[in-house]
Amino acid sequence: MFEKTLPPEVAERRVCEARRMEIVGQLTGGVVHDFNNILTVITGTIEILEEAVADRADLASIAGLIAEAAARGAGLTSSLLAFARGQPSQPRNVNLNALLADASRLLRPTLGEQIEIDTRLASEISFALVDPSLLMTAILNLAVMARDTMPQGGKLIFEAGNTASERSGSDSEDEVSAVSHVMIAVNASGYGSAAAHDDRALIDLDTINEFVQQSDGHVDVVNQDGRTWSVKIYLPRAASSEVRSPARELAEGGDEAILVVEDDPLVRKYVVSQVRSLGYRTISAGDASEALRIIDNGEQIDLLFTDVVMPGPISGRQLAIAALNRRPGLRVLYTSGYAKNALVQEERLDADVLLLAKPYRKAELAKMIRTALGA
């Protein structure tokens, strides 16, 4: 990293920028929370329509377009949540070639014609074990920082590849390399005058480095000549390249009693209908206070399925604690479109938490309910 004492005016400007970004992040999180509620209903209901019109090619095509649009919206809100830091880290197998290609497409209209983008993908690359939304956010941040260091234009190069470490202590085998990490590099080379590193370049590297370290990786930074720099992100290799698509799995149900707590009436009505369609008995509440009254009335409840962010003095997490004090054997499943600080420690989910992120499909809902009931 660049270790240097900043002039007072630069340090003050960075503090103001950090405060502004925190406010923007909070506003973003609130908007995304509401949008994810809407997407939850759209995603789930279009799935029902897809099944209903499966034998009508014209209608099935239209339903498929709506489903694709909803999926793109979900991807957008996921990236926005990562920016707002309101999304806990959820690592999974990620193809870095595909992720860099997506980043390049997103950035071409954003960075401007004065920035040339070159993407160099690996012919064969292992999958990384990382949260894709957080990694995409890190790459986009680096690209914007690179643009700000090249006011007269320049070249931005994305690279993906495997890194290797020597195996040792084998007399029967030739020395071979074992892939231990996968790597993403963001390289910037500006034209004309030297890049303005002091004011704008690499401001967010501490945040990026923190995320990468939490993913069991590391970051290397090289500043070569004042107008050329490179940031390399090393991430642990995934154990396999399997990428599962739970949305099409068989939805398994049951006959247990589930208390659904959701403040948005539209989402609550949708969730109750989906849970009932899986065979479960359902009771619903619009807030934590109503849910506690139901619990105190002695209703049979096997699972508390509650939103995290709700109006009023009692959050979903506090509701669960109060419910467990009353019924120690009760199972709990959380859902949220924005769970910042409520369920998260050091940007990861608390160890005892099961969270179903909005928006979700019926199969994902069914799977998480069974997981919670069996916990």
Secondary structure by P-SEA (a helix, b strand, c coil): cccccccaaaaaaaaaaaaaaaaaaaaaaaaaaaaaaaaaaaaaaaaaaaaaacccaaaaaaaaaaaaaaaaaaaaaaaaaaaacccccccccccaaaaaaaaaaaccccccccbbbbbbbbcbbbbbbccaaaaaaaaaaaaaaaaaacccbbbbbbbbbbbbbbbcccccccccccccccbbbbbbbbcccccccccccccaaaaaaaaaaaaccbbbbbbcccccbbbbbbbbbcccccccccccccccccbbbbbbbbccaaaaaaaaaaaaaacccccccccaaaaaaaaaaccccccccccccccccccaaaaaaaaaaacccbbbbbbccccccccccccccccccccccccccaaaaaaaaaaaaac
